[in-house]
Amino acid sequence: MTTPHPTDTDTDTDPDKNPDPDPGPGPDATAPYTLGLRLAAACGLLFLLACLVFTGMITLRDAIEGDGSGGVLIAAGFWSLALGAVAGVAALAVPRRALVTAQYCLGAAGPLLALMD
């Protein structure tokens, strides 16, 4: 019976002498910068607030000058702003470019839908 040589790497259990051949995936170089997406989502919430004020102004002008009742498109405009806020909070929690884009598109759709009424 022979004993293994002390320099044999198969029997060496020291992690410094026998590193793991596959350390796992490193950081993805093509992944978007999450802090930038979160900052865009936070600014998008301010944009949604401005769109909410603008949609409210459009609704009040329509109520004074029009027949006094809001139409379906005004309700759709406010729902668009609410969905944009949901997308914005989701983009803050899980930063994805699609959520930030949806947030801004839904925010811009609110006043536009109210103007079409």
C-alpha positions in Angstrom: 0.0 0.0 0.0 1.3 3.4 -0.9 0.5 6.7 0.6 -0.3 9.7 -1.6 2.3 12.3 -2.2 1.8 15.5 -0.1 1.7 17.7 -3.2 -1.1 15.7 -4.8 -4.0 18.2 -5.3 -6.7 15.6 -5.2 -6.2 15.0 -1.5 -5.5 18.6 -0.5 -8.5 20.2 1.2 -7.0 23.7 1.7 -9.2 26.1 -0.3 -6.2 28.4 -1.0 -4.3 25.6 -2.6 -7.2 24.1 -4.5 -9.6 26.9 -5.7 -13.0 26.1 -7.0 -12.7 25.7 -10.8 -16.2 27.4 -11.4 -16.7 30.4 -9.1 -20.1 31.0 -10.5 -21.5 33.8 -12.6 -20.0 37.2 -12.2 -21.8 40.5 -12.6 -23.5 40.9 -16.0 -21.8 43.6 -18.0 -24.9 44.2 -20.1 -27.3 44.5 -17.2 -28.9 48.0 -16.8 -27.7 50.2 -14.0 -30.4 49.7 -11.3 -29.7 52.9 -9.5 -30.4 54.9 -12.7 -33.6 53.0 -13.3 -34.8 53.6 -9.7 -34.0 57.3 -10.0 -35.9 57.4 -13.3 -38.8 55.7 -11.6 -38.7 58.1 -8.7 -38.7 61.1 -11.1 -41.6 59.4 -12.9 -43.7 59.5 -9.8 -43.1 63.3 -9.7 -44.1 63.4 -13.4 -47.3 61.4 -12.5 -48.1 64.0 -9.8 -47.8 66.8 -12.3 -49.9 64.9 -14.8 -52.5 64.3 -12.0 -52.7 68.1 -11.4 -53.0 68.8 -15.1 -55.7 66.1 -15.6 -57.6 67.6 -12.7 -57.4 71.1 -14.2 -58.7 69.7 -17.5 -61.5 67.9 -15.7 -62.6 71.1 -13.8 -62.4 73.2 -17.0 -64.6 70.6 -18.8 -67.1 70.6 -15.9 -67.4 74.4 -15.9 -67.5 74.9 -19.7 -69.2 71.6 -20.7 -72.3 69.8 -19.5 -71.0 69.4 -15.9 -70.3 65.7 -16.0 -67.2 63.8 -16.7 -67.1 61.4 -19.6 -65.6 58.0 -20.0 -62.3 59.3 -21.3 -61.8 61.4 -18.1 -62.3 58.3 -16.0 -59.9 56.4 -18.3 -57.4 59.2 -17.9 -57.5 59.0 -14.1 -57.3 55.2 -14.3 -54.2 55.6 -16.5 -52.6 57.7 -13.9 -53.4 55.1 -11.2 -51.9 52.3 -13.3 -48.9 54.5 -14.0 -48.4 54.9 -10.2 -48.6 51.1 -9.8 -46.0 50.7 -12.5 -43.8 53.3 -10.8 -43.9 51.7 -7.4 -43.2 48.3 -9.1 -40.2 49.9 -10.9 -38.9 51.2 -7.6 -39.1 47.7 -6.1 -37.9 45.7 -9.2 -36.1 48.1 -11.5 -37.0 47.1 -15.1 -36.8 49.4 -18.1 -40.2 48.2 -19.4 -41.8 49.3 -16.1 -40.3 52.7 -16.2 -41.3 53.2 -19.8 -44.9 52.0 -19.0 -45.0 54.5 -16.1 -44.1 57.5 -18.3 -46.5 56.4 -21.1 -49.4 55.9 -18.7 -48.7 59.2 -17.1 -48.7 61.0 -20.4 -51.9 59.2 -21.5 -53.9 60.6 -18.5 -54.1 64.2 -19.6 -54.3 63.2 -23.3 -57.4 61.1 -22.6 -58.9 63.9 -20.5 -58.4 66.3 -23.3 -60.1 64.0 -25.8 -63.3 64.1 -23.7 
